[in-house]
Amino acid sequence: MNVRNLETFQEALVCQYRDLIHEAILESETDHKTRLNIGKLNSKLQVICKAAQYDGLDETTINELIDEAIPQVETRAA
């Protein structure tokens, strides 16, 4: 596989896993879409991470995709 094909393959993998992560988040939302079932999301993300590593994506890349996809939560002082 030449360098251009490898880059195209890696880009396709990144897009595929970005979609899988987004889908996992949607499947982990409650009915009112105001909360996430963290346990369910964590299980799905663990499977996605293992599959990504098997497919050749490095851990840093998959972690960046997860960080981009998961909404950040602001904590308020009580």
C-alpha positions, 0 to 999 in steps of 0.5 A: 500500500503506498503512502497516499492510499494509507493516508486515505485509508486512515482518513476513512477509518477516522470518519468511520470511528467518528460516526460510531462514537456519535452513534454510541452517544445517541444510543446512550442518551435518555428519552428526553436527551438531557442525560447520558447513561454513562455506564452504557456509553462507557461499555460502547466506547470500550468496544469501539476503542478495541475495534479501532486499535485492531483496525490500526488507529492509535489510541491517541487518535481514538481518544481525541475523537471521543473527546471531540464528540462527548459534550463537556459538562460544566459543574456548578458550585453548590 
